[in-house]
Amino acid sequence: MEEVTAIGMDIAAERERKHREKQLADGKLYPADKRSFVYLGRGELQATDARSVGLDVVSKEPPARHANILGWPNLTGDRKADEAAQMAYALALQRRIRYLPAE
């Protein structure tokens, strides 16, 4: 899992670098000690967790061990109904995610 943490930290550092460059290029102040993108931890969800709520999972690397969750409700054109259906799945997944804070 150290590899996954290292990837997350690298992504946060790269996003911070690009954000800093853009802010400075736009003429905005961006103090050297300011951080907008910081690695705070990661959430872990097993494929079986997603499948247990009626969704599917397919591998999508890189990054290592990354996957896409498929099977979300189709959009019907009724915004409120679509959001409610998607939120029901999201809440079911949220109950199964394990959060591992940065050390």
Residue frames as qw, qx, qy, qz and C-alpha x, y, z in Angstrom:
[[0.000, 0.883, 0.470, 0.000, 0.00, 0.00, 0.00],
 [0.360, -0.627, 0.104, 0.683, 2.99, 2.31, 0.27],
 [0.303, 0.100, 0.598, 0.735, 3.02, 2.40, -3.54],
 [0.011, -0.726, -0.623, -0.291, -0.59, 3.62, -3.64],
 [0.320, -0.846, -0.206, 0.374, 0.17, 6.31, -1.05],
 [0.411, -0.359, 0.344, 0.764, 3.22, 7.43, -3.03],
 [0.200, 0.402, 0.647, 0.617, 1.10, 7.73, -6.19],
 [0.158, -0.852, -0.498, -0.044, -1.46, 9.84, -4.32],
 [0.398, -0.732, 0.007, 0.553, 1.23, 12.10, -2.93],
 [0.380, -0.079, 0.506, 0.770, 2.78, 12.49, -6.40],
 [0.091, 0.625, 0.639, 0.439, -0.58, 13.40, -7.90],
 [0.262, -0.891, -0.316, 0.193, -1.22, 16.02, -5.20],
 [0.438, -0.540, 0.218, 0.685, 2.27, 17.49, -5.72],
 [0.308, 0.179, 0.604, 0.713, 1.79, 17.66, -9.50],
 [0.037, -0.786, -0.565, -0.249, -1.61, 19.34, -9.14],
 [0.367, -0.823, -0.133, 0.413, -0.11, 21.82, -6.68],
 [0.439, -0.272, 0.383, 0.766, 2.76, 22.60, -9.07],
 [0.183, 0.424, 0.629, 0.625, 0.41, 23.22, -12.01],
 [0.190, -0.860, -0.473, -0.020, -1.97, 25.30, -9.88],
 [0.432, -0.680, 0.024, 0.592, 0.90, 27.42, -8.55],
 [0.373, -0.035, 0.495, 0.784, 2.24, 28.00, -12.07],
 [0.056, 0.632, 0.622, 0.458, -1.19, 29.06, -13.33],
 [0.296, -0.871, -0.334, 0.205, -1.78, 31.43, -10.41],
 [0.422, -0.553, 0.197, 0.690, 1.59, 33.07, -10.88],
 [0.303, 0.182, 0.603, 0.715, 1.13, 33.26, -14.68],
 [0.065, -0.763, -0.568, -0.301, -2.19, 35.03, -14.06],
 [0.140, 0.556, -0.193, 0.796, -0.33, 37.59, -11.92],
 [0.678, -0.639, -0.159, -0.328, -1.80, 36.39, -8.63],
 [0.138, -0.636, 0.669, -0.360, 0.11, 36.09, -5.39],
 [0.940, -0.124, -0.292, -0.128, 0.85, 32.56, -4.28],
 [0.334, -0.775, 0.508, -0.173, 3.08, 32.40, -1.18],
 [0.386, 0.437, -0.812, -0.012, 5.79, 29.73, -1.24],
 [0.096, -0.095, 0.901, -0.413, 4.33, 28.00, 1.83],
 [0.649, 0.176, 0.176, -0.719, 0.74, 27.91, 0.51],
 [0.058, -0.041, 0.972, 0.224, -0.71, 24.54, -0.48],
 [0.618, 0.108, -0.032, -0.778, -4.05, 24.11, -2.24],
 [0.891, 0.115, -0.368, -0.238, -3.55, 20.44, -3.11],
 [0.197, -0.526, 0.761, -0.326, -2.44, 18.21, -0.25],
 [0.584, -0.028, -0.799, -0.144, -2.57, 14.44, 0.05],
 [0.492, -0.426, 0.346, -0.676, -4.92, 13.74, 2.97],
 [0.512, -0.111, 0.827, -0.202, -5.39, 10.01, 2.58],
 [0.312, 0.116, -0.739, -0.585, -7.21, 7.55, 0.41],
 [0.754, -0.001, 0.321, -0.573, -10.42, 5.62, 0.29],
 [0.028, 0.224, -0.947, -0.228, -10.38, 1.92, -0.42],
 [0.756, 0.181, 0.212, -0.593, -13.30, 0.10, -1.93],
 [0.378, -0.139, 0.893, 0.202, -13.21, -3.53, -3.00],
 [0.296, 0.036, -0.646, -0.702, -14.78, -4.61, -6.29],
 [0.262, -0.340, -0.903, 0.018, -17.04, -6.93, -4.29],
 [0.010, -0.450, -0.470, 0.759, -18.33, -3.91, -2.35],
 [0.281, 0.307, -0.252, -0.874, -19.46, -2.18, -5.56],
 [0.353, -0.039, -0.834, -0.421, -20.91, -5.39, -6.96],
 [0.136, -0.318, -0.865, 0.364, -22.84, -6.01, -3.76],
 [0.194, 0.521, 0.341, -0.758, -24.88, -2.83, -4.37],
 [0.630, 0.601, 0.486, -0.076, -25.61, -3.69, -8.01],
 [0.262, 0.883, -0.291, -0.259, -22.76, -1.89, -9.77],
 [0.947, 0.180, 0.033, 0.263, -19.83, -3.37, -11.72],
 [0.314, -0.829, 0.347, 0.306, -16.09, -2.72, -11.69],
 [0.858, 0.444, 0.037, 0.256, -13.54, -2.84, -14.51],
 [0.651, -0.397, 0.103, 0.639, -9.81, -2.29, -14.21],
 [0.362, 0.896, 0.113, 0.230, -8.59, 1.08, -15.55],
 [0.636, -0.557, 0.145, 0.515, -4.85, 1.39, -14.95],
 [0.415, -0.007, -0.526, 0.742, -2.81, 3.55, -14.55],
 [0.096, -0.636, 0.696, -0.320, -2.59, 4.34, -11.74],
 [0.291, 0.103, -0.948, 0.082, -1.95, 0.94, -10.27],
 [0.077, -0.314, -0.892, 0.315, -5.00, -0.84, -8.86],
 [0.286, 0.269, 0.103, -0.914, -7.37, 1.80, -10.22],
 [0.141, 0.329, 0.903, 0.239, -10.78, 0.82, -11.59],
 [0.297, -0.117, -0.176, -0.931, -13.92, 2.41, -12.94],
 [0.291, 0.265, 0.813, -0.430, -17.32, 1.75, -11.40],
 [0.220, -0.040, -0.605, -0.764, -19.98, 1.05, -14.02],
 [0.233, -0.413, -0.874, -0.104, -23.70, 0.52, -13.99],
 [0.046, 0.261, 0.367, -0.892, -24.81, 3.85, -12.55],
 [0.397, 0.623, 0.626, -0.249, -28.46, 4.66, -13.33],
 [0.369, 0.363, 0.481, 0.708, -29.01, 5.97, -16.84],
 [0.046, 0.250, 0.149, -0.956, -29.91, 9.60, -17.19],
 [0.231, 0.554, 0.800, 0.017, -33.62, 10.00, -17.82],
 [0.113, 0.510, 0.290, 0.802, -33.71, 13.74, -18.35],
 [0.500, -0.790, -0.236, -0.264, -35.39, 14.31, -15.00],
 [0.294, 0.612, -0.507, 0.531, -32.51, 15.94, -13.13],
 [0.488, -0.490, 0.454, -0.562, -33.89, 15.42, -9.63],
 [0.970, -0.041, 0.104, -0.216, -34.77, 11.78, -10.27],
 [0.776, 0.460, -0.340, 0.267, -31.38, 11.11, -11.87],
 [0.071, 0.610, -0.542, 0.574, -29.50, 12.70, -8.96],
 [0.705, -0.372, 0.355, -0.489, -31.60, 10.80, -6.42],
 [0.989, 0.121, -0.058, -0.056, -30.95, 7.46, -8.12],
 [0.617, 0.513, -0.417, 0.426, -27.21, 8.12, -8.36],
 [0.206, -0.605, 0.473, -0.606, -27.08, 9.36, -4.75],
 [0.900, -0.264, 0.140, -0.316, -28.69, 6.14, -3.52],
 [0.922, 0.226, -0.193, 0.248, -25.81, 4.15, -5.04],
 [0.308, 0.633, -0.389, 0.594, -23.22, 6.65, -3.82],
 [0.504, -0.571, 0.358, -0.540, -24.49, 6.39, -0.25],
 [0.989, -0.107, 0.036, -0.094, -24.47, 2.61, -0.41],
 [0.757, 0.404, -0.273, 0.435, -20.82, 2.73, -1.57],
 [0.023, -0.713, 0.346, -0.609, -19.92, 5.34, 1.04],
 [0.776, -0.488, 0.218, -0.336, -20.94, 2.94, 3.80],
 [0.987, 0.017, 0.055, 0.152, -18.44, 0.40, 2.47],
 [0.498, 0.709, -0.268, 0.421, -15.42, 2.64, 1.82],
 [0.746, -0.502, -0.158, 0.407, -12.49, 2.44, 4.22],
 [0.178, 0.946, -0.128, 0.240, -10.70, 5.75, 4.70],
 [0.829, -0.205, -0.105, 0.509, -6.98, 5.58, 5.38],
 [0.028, -0.997, 0.022, 0.069, -5.67, 9.01, 6.43],
 [0.557, 0.639, -0.371, 0.379, -2.18, 10.18, 5.53],
 [0.786, -0.449, -0.271, 0.327, 0.37, 9.41, 8.20]]
